[in-house]
Amino acid sequence: MIEQAKDRVRIFFGDLHFQDETTFIICDDGKQTRKLGEDHGTVIISFPAEAYYICISDEYLELDILAHEITHVELRSRLSAKAQKAIPTWFDEGLALQNDYRENYSEEQWVAQTDNGKNTIALEDMDTPAEFYAGEVEDRRFRYLNAKHELYVWMTAHGQHGLLELLDKLNGGADFNIVYGS
């Protein structure tokens, strides 16, 4: 399943950069997974050297979630520490959702839940982790859904080449809002 998820992310980015610095932890001990951060997620350790951990409990061990978490790690492996701090949370999550095909986050769900875009959340209201992950599960799901749609529209317009160009510009010190909007 990990190889299938890697293939999905490889196709999306064109190749993979994250593999040498990443450890997968598949664990059904809830106490242990909570110590690592949560029941499914990505943990990044920067000292003494950058390392990535994808920790997933048995409950969340599925292809879409693996691909989602691998996309987070791949994105970070392509960005400098400064550039990582410059990306808003909605971009990080929306990009990861491009490789996550769960029905909860489909375009059909976006159309239904936003009344075809009439009731969305402004991107600036989802910039930070505190904003994005706030509230009840349904509130968070709605933000994930909006972030996925935003990145779907952007990727349709800019494609893989545009994404890689954006990441290069961010690594060069460009302002996220300027290069994302261009």
Buried (B, 14 or more C-beta within 10 A) or exposed (E): EBEEBBEBBBEBBEEBEBEEBBEBEBBEEEEEBEEBEEBBBBBBEEEEEEBBBBBBBEEBBBBBBBBBBBBBBBBBBBBBEEBBEBBBBBBBBBBBBBBBEBEEBBEEBBEEBBEEEEEBBEBEBBBEEEBBBEEEEEEBBBBBBBBBBBBBEBBEEBEEEBBBBBBBBBBEEBEBEEBBEE
